[in-house]
Amino acid sequence: MHFFRSTYKNHSDEELMQLIKKGKEKAFEELFERYKKKMHFYFFRMLNYDSDLADDFLQDLFLKVIEKPHSFEEGRKFSTWIYSIGSNMCKNQYRRSATRKEVKTGDYITELYKEDETFSFQIDKDLLESNLNEALSLLDDELREIIILRFQENLSVKEISQIIGCPEGTIKSRIFYTLKKLSERLKVFKP
């Protein structure tokens, strides 16, 4: 009698968090499935393309969700809350590591673009991606995070403002000036 089984696919993230607070394991599993790839890729980019470290951070992130579900405030958007936790985890990592690792894009980026593209276009794309990653790695940690949240995670300025903890106008200004810097650094790729 499978129709008596509870499904959580139609619940919002916020509803799932309320169910997790009540100890519903399947609600956690659904939330994990929704966010595991997105958060892993976020950590991967924020932690200088270190896949193993991103794995560790992903595990720690969801352990925090399991261990402290009551820290999620009702009325708050779940995605903003989880990115805030992830952002704080990355900031703590930056503080712990005195030097930043060299960007390792290599095989992972190449795998992302294994599609039916011509070889020469692939080389150009890989070269642009590599240079963009290098330019991002040279940015201040907060600026890099803002650019990743806005253009790779597709979060709104309002959501970024809540995650970073500074006014929307400041976020807009930082995006504008950072894009200007990146544009200058990558001007060789302009057609």
Residue, then its C-alpha position, 0 to 999 in steps of 0.5 A: m500500500h504505497f499510497f500511505r507513504s508520505t512524500y515530501k516532494n511537494h513541500s517547500d524548503e521551509e515546510l521541510m525544515q519545520l518537519i525536520k524540527k519534528g524529527k522527520e528523516k525523510a524530510f531531511e533526505e528530500l532537502f538534502e537531495r534538493y541542495k547537495k549538488k548546488m551547495h557542493f558546486y558553491f563550495f567547490r568554487m568558493l574553496n578554490y576548486d578543491s573537490d575534497l574540501a567541498d565534499d567535507f564542507l557539504q557534509d559539515l553543512f548538512l550536519k549543522v542542519i541535522e544537529k541544529p534545525h531549531s536555528f532556522e527561523e520561521g518566516r525566513k527563506f531556507s535558501t538564504w539561510i543555508y547560503s549564509i551558513g555556507s558563506n560563514m563556513c568559507k569565511n572561517q576557512y579563509r581565516r584559518s588558511a594563511t595562504r590561498k591554494e592555487v586554482k586547480t581547474g584542469d580536468y573538472i572544468t574540461e568535464l563540464y564542457k564535454e559536449d558537441e562543440t568543435f575542438s577550437f571552440q572548446i579550447d577558447k572556452d577552456l582558456l576563458e574559463s581558466n582565466l576567469n577562475e584565475a581572475l576570481s581567485l585574485l579578488d578579495d574573498e567577499l567580492r568573489e563570493i558576491i560574484i559567485l552568488r550573483f552570477q553562478e548561483n543566480l541569487s538576487v541582490k536582496e538575497i545576497s544582501q541578507i547572506i553577506g549582511c550588508p545593504e543592497g546598494t553596497i552589493k550593487s556597487r560592489i558587483f558593478y566595480t568588480l565586473k568592471k575589474l574582471s572586464e578589464r582583466l579579461k579584455v583579451f577575450k572581447p570579440 
